[in-house]
């Protein structure tokens, strides 16, 4: 079992979650059960699936949970783009968040590749 808190990708994803909560605090109230909730759930899923995968017994399980994290990151990316299109986020702020999300996705990809190489 690995300590997920030592993984840089987990730390980045946890920090990103806080940024999304702050960014969505200004979303319209009527979106509290819509896009706000959806985006927040997607970003929370990124670090929580990394943590759950670390607690699994084997590398293949860990990789499976990293793939789930990647799916959640893609879902969050879509929500951010929609938030900009709907005028809930300004272009520059959204671009900064998207840039950080792309970096998290790169880190997830690197960890997946590393774990797969270790299995072979």
BALOBA-1460 file (C-alpha; in Angstrom, 3 decimals):
// residues 120
<rec num="1" residu="x" x="0.000" y="0.000" z="0.000"/>
<rec num="2" residu="x" x="1.273" y="3.423" z="-0.986"/>
<rec num="3" residu="x" x="0.645" y="6.760" z="0.792"/>
<rec num="4" residu="x" x="-1.348" y="8.774" z="-1.747"/>
<rec num="5" residu="x" x="-0.369" y="12.042" z="-0.023"/>
<rec num="6" residu="x" x="3.196" y="11.540" z="-1.246"/>
<rec num="7" residu="x" x="2.131" y="11.545" z="-4.900"/>
<rec num="8" residu="x" x="2.646" y="14.885" z="-6.648"/>
<rec num="9" residu="x" x="-0.348" y="14.271" z="-8.891"/>
<rec num="10" residu="x" x="-2.574" y="13.776" z="-5.859"/>
<rec num="11" residu="x" x="-1.284" y="17.010" z="-4.308"/>
<rec num="12" residu="x" x="-1.886" y="18.910" z="-7.559"/>
<rec num="13" residu="x" x="-5.391" y="17.473" z="-7.905"/>
<rec num="14" residu="x" x="-6.231" y="18.338" z="-4.287"/>
<rec num="15" residu="x" x="-5.025" y="21.930" z="-4.781"/>
<rec num="16" residu="x" x="-6.993" y="22.154" z="-8.013"/>
<rec num="17" residu="x" x="-10.138" y="21.037" z="-6.196"/>
<rec num="18" residu="x" x="-9.802" y="24.029" z="-3.884"/>
<rec num="19" residu="x" x="-9.385" y="26.366" z="-6.851"/>
<rec num="20" residu="x" x="-12.538" y="25.012" z="-8.474"/>
<rec num="21" residu="x" x="-14.541" y="25.413" z="-5.276"/>
<rec num="22" residu="x" x="-13.390" y="29.043" z="-5.097"/>
<rec num="23" residu="x" x="-14.138" y="29.668" z="-8.782"/>
<rec num="24" residu="x" x="-17.614" y="28.157" z="-8.609"/>
<rec num="25" residu="x" x="-18.559" y="30.144" z="-5.501"/>
<rec num="26" residu="x" x="-19.514" y="33.024" z="-7.806"/>
<rec num="27" residu="x" x="-21.632" y="30.898" z="-10.160"/>
<rec num="28" residu="x" x="-25.339" y="31.798" z="-10.252"/>
<rec num="29" residu="x" x="-27.368" y="30.390" z="-7.381"/>
<rec num="30" residu="x" x="-29.670" y="28.539" z="-9.762"/>
<rec num="31" residu="x" x="-26.645" y="26.512" z="-10.905"/>
<rec num="32" residu="x" x="-26.014" y="25.121" z="-7.421"/>
<rec num="33" residu="x" x="-27.648" y="21.829" z="-8.419"/>
<rec num="34" residu="x" x="-26.481" y="22.037" z="-12.020"/>
<rec num="35" residu="x" x="-23.113" y="22.910" z="-13.432"/>
<rec num="36" residu="x" x="-21.624" y="23.988" z="-10.097"/>
<rec num="37" residu="x" x="-22.401" y="20.666" z="-8.461"/>
<rec num="38" residu="x" x="-21.356" y="18.667" z="-11.510"/>
<rec num="39" residu="x" x="-17.993" y="20.434" z="-11.817"/>
<rec num="40" residu="x" x="-17.271" y="20.115" z="-8.111"/>
<rec num="41" residu="x" x="-18.088" y="16.402" z="-8.075"/>
<rec num="42" residu="x" x="-15.865" y="15.829" z="-11.111"/>
<rec num="43" residu="x" x="-12.839" y="17.543" z="-9.569"/>
<rec num="44" residu="x" x="-13.294" y="15.852" z="-6.189"/>
<rec num="45" residu="x" x="-13.304" y="12.533" z="-8.020"/>
<rec num="46" residu="x" x="-9.790" y="13.118" z="-9.378"/>
<rec num="47" residu="x" x="-7.830" y="13.000" z="-6.078"/>
<rec num="48" residu="x" x="-10.254" y="10.599" z="-4.382"/>
<rec num="49" residu="x" x="-9.788" y="7.968" z="-7.088"/>
<rec num="50" residu="x" x="-6.019" y="8.393" z="-6.910"/>
<rec num="51" residu="x" x="-6.253" y="7.785" z="-3.156"/>
<rec num="52" residu="x" x="-8.534" y="4.771" z="-3.551"/>
<rec num="53" residu="x" x="-6.238" y="3.266" z="-6.167"/>
<rec num="54" residu="x" x="-3.291" y="3.607" z="-3.803"/>
<rec num="55" residu="x" x="-5.172" y="1.554" z="-1.257"/>
<rec num="56" residu="x" x="-5.741" y="-1.326" z="-3.640"/>
<rec num="57" residu="x" x="-3.620" y="-4.446" z="-3.563"/>
<rec num="58" residu="x" x="-2.101" y="-4.392" z="-7.005"/>
<rec num="59" residu="x" x="-0.750" y="-2.161" z="-9.724"/>
<rec num="60" residu="x" x="-3.498" y="-3.128" z="-12.166"/>
<rec num="61" residu="x" x="-6.158" y="-1.920" z="-9.713"/>
<rec num="62" residu="x" x="-4.252" y="1.305" z="-9.182"/>
<rec num="63" residu="x" x="-4.073" y="1.881" z="-12.937"/>
<rec num="64" residu="x" x="-7.812" y="1.287" z="-13.226"/>
<rec num="65" residu="x" x="-8.504" y="3.991" z="-10.634"/>
<rec num="66" residu="x" x="-6.064" y="6.354" z="-12.346"/>
<rec num="67" residu="x" x="-8.088" y="5.880" z="-15.520"/>
<rec num="68" residu="x" x="-11.220" y="6.792" z="-13.585"/>
<rec num="69" residu="x" x="-9.408" y="9.930" z="-12.364"/>
<rec num="70" residu="x" x="-8.530" y="10.738" z="-15.966"/>
<rec num="71" residu="x" x="-12.167" y="10.381" z="-16.980"/>
<rec num="72" residu="x" x="-13.164" y="12.745" z="-14.186"/>
<rec num="73" residu="x" x="-10.508" y="15.214" z="-15.333"/>
<rec num="74" residu="x" x="-11.981" y="15.136" z="-18.854"/>
<rec num="75" residu="x" x="-15.448" y="15.640" z="-17.397"/>
<rec num="76" residu="x" x="-14.178" y="18.645" z="-15.408"/>
<rec num="77" residu="x" x="-12.549" y="20.033" z="-18.543"/>
<rec num="78" residu="x" x="-15.868" y="19.884" z="-20.378"/>
<rec num="79" residu="x" x="-17.629" y="21.610" z="-17.456"/>
<rec num="80" residu="x" x="-15.031" y="24.386" z="-17.456"/>
<rec num="81" residu="x" x="-15.486" y="24.980" z="-21.182"/>
<rec num="82" residu="x" x="-19.260" y="25.089" z="-20.724"/>
<rec num="83" residu="x" x="-18.862" y="27.466" z="-17.779"/>
<rec num="84" residu="x" x="-16.920" y="29.864" z="-19.988"/>
<rec num="85" residu="x" x="-19.470" y="29.571" z="-22.816"/>
<rec num="86" residu="x" x="-22.277" y="30.332" z="-20.388"/>
<rec num="87" residu="x" x="-20.424" y="33.353" z="-19.034"/>
<rec num="88" residu="x" x="-19.832" y="31.961" z="-15.542"/>
<rec num="89" residu="x" x="-16.039" y="32.141" z="-15.945"/>
<rec num="90" residu="x" x="-14.012" y="34.769" z="-17.762"/>
<rec num="91" residu="x" x="-11.695" y="33.647" z="-20.538"/>
<rec num="92" residu="x" x="-8.385" y="34.262" z="-18.757"/>
<rec num="93" residu="x" x="-9.499" y="32.623" z="-15.514"/>
<rec num="94" residu="x" x="-10.869" y="29.632" z="-17.352"/>
<rec num="95" residu="x" x="-7.677" y="29.297" z="-19.392"/>
<rec num="96" residu="x" x="-5.585" y="29.233" z="-16.201"/>
<rec num="97" residu="x" x="-7.767" y="26.495" z="-14.738"/>
<rec num="98" residu="x" x="-7.707" y="24.513" z="-17.982"/>
<rec num="99" residu="x" x="-3.907" y="24.797" z="-18.097"/>
<rec num="100" residu="x" x="-3.639" y="23.357" z="-14.600"/>
<rec num="101" residu="x" x="-6.052" y="20.587" z="-15.491"/>
<rec num="102" residu="x" x="-4.011" y="19.676" z="-18.578"/>
<rec num="103" residu="x" x="-0.943" y="19.398" z="-16.342"/>
<rec num="104" residu="x" x="-2.810" y="17.059" z="-13.975"/>
<rec num="105" residu="x" x="-3.860" y="14.926" z="-16.950"/>
<rec num="106" residu="x" x="-0.223" y="14.750" z="-18.116"/>
<rec num="107" residu="x" x="0.855" y="13.665" z="-14.641"/>
<rec num="108" residu="x" x="-1.838" y="10.972" z="-14.554"/>
<rec num="109" residu="x" x="-0.714" y="9.718" z="-17.962"/>
<rec num="110" residu="x" x="2.899" y="9.577" z="-16.792"/>
<rec num="111" residu="x" x="1.992" y="7.651" z="-13.649"/>
<rec num="112" residu="x" x="-0.125" y="5.197" z="-15.638"/>
<rec num="113" residu="x" x="2.754" y="4.581" z="-18.063"/>
<rec num="114" residu="x" x="5.187" y="4.146" z="-15.187"/>
<rec num="115" residu="x" x="2.980" y="1.600" z="-13.414"/>
<rec num="116" residu="x" x="2.381" y="-0.340" z="-16.626"/>
<rec num="117" residu="x" x="6.118" y="-0.478" z="-17.331"/>
<rec num="118" residu="x" x="6.752" y="-1.798" z="-13.817"/>
<rec num="119" residu="x" x="4.241" y="-4.607" z="-14.391"/>
<rec num="120" residu="x" x="6.084" y="-5.821" z="-17.499"/>
